[in-house]
Amino acid sequence: MAENTKRGVFSLSGVTGMLIATVLLLAILGVLTVWGLMVQQASATNYYDPAPIVGNLDNVKMNSKANADYAFQDAK
């Protein structure tokens, strides 16, 4: 059986690889955290208004293209 002579502590599958993976995961965590905070701040100042949906629903027909007026409307 062949002996493994390429056992380097700082090889890519050793400490260096572990450090690269750790730094990469921390970078991904940082980017997603900052992105989530930006989305939260944007949503806090531009919140959802349910008034078009819970308003007067008497004119809604079963099959009508005008029903789009009562559907979800994105915040401006």
C-alpha contacts under 8 A as a table, 3 or more apart, distances in Angstrom:
res1	aa1	res2	aa2	distance
4	N	7	R	6.78
7	R	11	S	7.72
8	G	11	S	5.13
8	G	14	G	7.06
9	V	14	G	5.29
9	V	15	V	6.10
10	F	13	S	7.82
10	F	14	G	5.45
10	F	15	V	5.29
10	F	16	T	5.31
10	F	17	G	7.98
11	S	14	G	5.08
11	S	15	V	6.95
11	S	16	T	6.13
11	S	17	G	7.12
12	L	15	V	7.27
12	L	16	T	5.40
12	L	17	G	4.49
13	S	16	T	7.01
13	S	17	G	5.04
13	S	18	M	7.30
14	G	17	G	5.45
14	G	18	M	6.39
15	V	18	M	5.08
15	V	19	L	6.16
16	T	19	L	5.11
16	T	20	I	6.13
17	G	20	I	5.07
17	G	21	A	6.15
18	M	21	A	5.17
18	M	22	T	6.11
19	L	22	T	5.02
19	L	23	V	6.06
20	I	23	V	5.25
20	I	24	L	6.05
21	A	24	L	5.08
21	A	25	L	6.14
22	T	25	L	5.20
22	T	26	L	6.15
23	V	26	L	5.11
23	V	27	A	6.06
24	L	27	A	5.10
24	L	28	I	6.26
25	L	28	I	5.10
25	L	29	L	6.15
26	L	29	L	4.95
26	L	30	G	6.12
27	A	30	G	5.07
27	A	31	V	6.22
28	I	31	V	5.20
28	I	32	L	6.17
29	L	32	L	5.29
29	L	33	T	6.05
30	G	33	T	5.11
30	G	34	V	6.20
31	V	34	V	5.29
31	V	35	W	6.09
32	L	35	W	5.00
32	L	36	G	6.00
33	T	36	G	5.10
33	T	37	L	6.22
34	V	37	L	5.12
34	V	38	M	6.24
35	W	38	M	5.16
35	W	39	V	6.28
36	G	39	V	5.12
36	G	40	Q	6.09
37	L	40	Q	5.01
37	L	41	Q	6.15
38	M	41	Q	5.19
38	M	42	A	6.19
39	V	42	A	5.11
39	V	43	S	6.09
40	Q	43	S	5.12
40	Q	44	A	6.07
41	Q	44	A	5.11
41	Q	45	T	6.55
42	A	45	T	5.56
42	A	46	N	6.18
43	S	46	N	4.99
43	S	47	Y	5.41
44	A	47	Y	5.71
46	N	75	A	6.60
46	N	76	K	7.54
47	Y	75	A	7.10
48	Y	74	D	7.72
48	Y	75	A	6.20
49	D	52	P	7.60
49	D	75	A	7.34
50	P	53	I	5.58
50	P	54	V	6.30
51	A	54	V	5.41
51	A	55	G	5.59
52	P	55	G	5.49
52	P	69	D	7.80
52	P	70	Y	5.82
52	P	71	A	7.38
52	P	72	F	7.45
52	P	73	Q	7.52
53	I	57	L	7.91
53	I	70	Y	5.30
53	I	71	A	6.14
53	I	72	F	6.71
54	V	57	L	7.25
56	N	59	N	7.39
57	L	60	V	5.52
57	L	70	Y	7.77
60	V	64	S	7.81
60	V	66	A	7.70
60	V	67	N	6.02
60	V	70	Y	7.77
61	K	64	S	5.73
61	K	67	N	7.08
63	N	67	N	7.91
64	S	67	N	5.71
65	K	68	A	6.19
66	A	69	D	5.81
66	A	70	Y	7.90
67	N	70	Y	5.41
67	N	71	A	6.64
68	A	71	A	5.02
